[in-house]
Amino acid sequence: MHKILDELAMKRATARIANEIIERNKGLDDVVLIGIVTRGEFFARRLQEKMKQIEGVHVPVYTLDPSFFRDDRRDEAFLPMEFMGKIDGKRVVLVDDVLYTGRTVRAAMDALMVKDRPKLVELVGLVDRGHRELPIRGDFIGKNVPTAQSEKIIVHFKESDGEDAVYVEG
């Protein structure tokens, strides 16, 4: 495994992305962060904290598991997870740790549209590794990492893995 982001680099990426979200949305009015389980939620909570430090505003964070809506792994026994809070008319910032084929993001957007009708949806990825199968592009990216299909991006957050780091394996 080769480390491509350490703790300091992850903090810098988080701060930069938080500032970019604030700037693009001209503040944080009506902004809601939705973290895709599991590591997207950790990253969304870090963005929330950074935004609070910068703007003094508490941005809501919700969690979304879009598994039911995936076209390549549908589990008919699994029911969509309901997330709390209203997103109708809100500026939704969908947060994931790694952007790859686009299928998880597409599933998450389908889940959002079943829930409500957001004003707009923006996409955050800590790492964008390419290899899209769908026409989906991140709005805010921590680091672009061109990879081979055989490689894996492994994201560690202290909350679940005891360290903050991103690795390429393979």
Residue pairs with C-beta under 8 A, 6 or more apart in sequence:
1 154
1 167
1 168
1 169
2 167
2 168
2 169
3 165
3 166
3 167
4 127
4 143
4 145
4 166
4 167
4 168
5 13
5 126
5 127
5 142
5 143
5 165
5 166
6 164
6 165
7 163
7 164
7 165
9 143
10 126
10 142
10 164
10 165
10 166
11 164
13 126
13 142
13 143
14 43
14 46
14 47
14 50
14 142
15 50
16 142
17 47
17 124
17 140
17 141
17 142
18 47
18 50
18 51
18 54
19 54
20 140
21 28
21 31
21 47
21 51
21 93
21 122
21 124
21 140
22 28
22 51
22 54
22 55
24 122
24 139
25 31
25 91
25 122
27 55
27 57
28 51
28 55
28 57
28 59
30 89
30 90
30 91
30 119
31 59
31 90
31 91
31 93
32 59
32 60
32 61
32 62
32 85
32 87
32 90
32 91
32 92
32 93
32 118
33 44
33 47
33 48
33 59
33 60
33 61
33 62
33 93
33 95
34 44
34 61
34 62
34 63
34 64
34 83
34 87
34 92
34 93
34 94
34 95
34 108
34 112
35 41
35 42
35 43
35 44
35 45
35 61
35 62
35 63
35 64
35 95
35 96
36 64
36 65
36 66
36 94
36 95
36 96
36 104
36 105
36 108
37 63
37 64
37 65
38 160
39 96
39 97
39 98
39 155
39 157
39 160
40 94
40 95
40 96
40 97
41 61
41 63
41 95
42 97
42 157
42 159
42 160
43 95
43 96
43 97
43 124
43 126
43 157
44 61
44 63
44 93
44 95
44 124
45 61
47 59
47 93
47 95
47 124
48 58
48 59
48 61
51 57
51 59
52 58
52 59
60 85
62 83
62 84
62 85
62 87
63 81
63 83
64 81
64 83
64 94
64 108
64 111
64 112
65 80
65 81
66 104
66 107
66 108
66 110
66 111
67 73
67 75
67 78
67 107
68 74
68 75
68 78
68 79
68 80
68 81
68 107
68 111
69 80
69 106
69 107
69 108
69 110
69 111
69 114
70 103
70 104
70 107
71 103
71 106
71 107
72 103
80 111
80 114
82 115
83 115
86 116
87 112
87 115
87 116
87 118
88 116
88 117
88 118
89 117
89 118
89 119
90 116
90 118
90 119
91 118
91 119
91 120
91 122
92 112
92 118
92 119
92 120
92 121
92 122
93 121
93 122
93 123
93 124
93 140
94 105
94 108
94 109
94 112
94 121
94 122
94 123
94 124
95 124
96 104
96 105
96 108
96 123
96 124
96 125
96 126
97 125
97 126
97 127
97 155
98 125
98 126
98 127
98 128
98 129
98 153
98 155
99 105
99 123
99 125
99 127
99 128
99 129
99 136
99 138
99 141
100 129
100 130
100 131
100 132
100 153
101 131
101 132
101 133
101 134
102 132
102 133
102 134
102 135
102 136
103 133
103 134
105 123
105 134
105 136
106 134
106 136
109 121
112 118
112 121
122 139
122 140
123 136
123 137
123 138
123 139
123 140
124 138
124 139
124 140
124 141
125 138
125 140
125 141
125 142
126 141
126 142
126 143
126 155
126 166
127 141
127 142
127 143
127 144
127 145
127 153
127 155
127 166
128 138
128 141
128 143
128 144
128 145
129 145
129 146
129 147
129 151
129 153
130 144
130 145
130 146
130 147
131 147
131 149
143 166
145 153
145 168
147 153
147 168
148 170
150 170
151 168
151 169
151 170
152 168
152 169
152 170
153 166
153 167
153 168
153 169
154 166
154 167
154 168
154 169
155 165
155 166
156 162
156 163
156 164
156 165
156 166
156 167
157 164
158 164
